[in-house]
Amino acid sequence: MAANVGGIDKILRIVVGAGLIGWAATSGPIWAWVGIVPLATGLMGWCPLYPLLGMSTCPSKK
């Protein structure tokens, strides 16, 4: 598993994921627990959907 989530994408995933989890934990809707997915992918630096789409937000290696 090579990293395919980089920079701003990683930060946004972590912030949005943590926000949704926090909202769900404080009487938010049950669907807000979906925040676990962006949080996990942001922390791991790898998104399983990106290879299927042929994408990567990591800077290219020279």
DAURQUI-V962518 format. One record per backbone hydrogen bond with DSSP energy under -0.5 kcal/mol. CO is the residue of the C=O (numbers start at 1). NH is the residue of the N-H. If there is no record, write none. Layout:
# DAURQUI-V962518
CO;NH, CO;NH
This chain:
# DAURQUI-V962518
4;57, 6;9, 6;10, 7;11, 8;12, 9;13, 10;14, 11;15, 12;16, 13;17, 14;18, 15;19, 16;20, 17;21, 18;22, 19;23, 20;24, 21;25, 22;26, 23;28, 24;27, 29;32, 30;33, 31;34, 32;35, 33;36, 34;37, 34;38, 35;39, 36;40, 37;41, 38;42, 39;43, 40;44, 41;45, 41;46, 45;4, 45;5, 47;50, 47;51, 48;52, 49;53, 50;54, 50;55
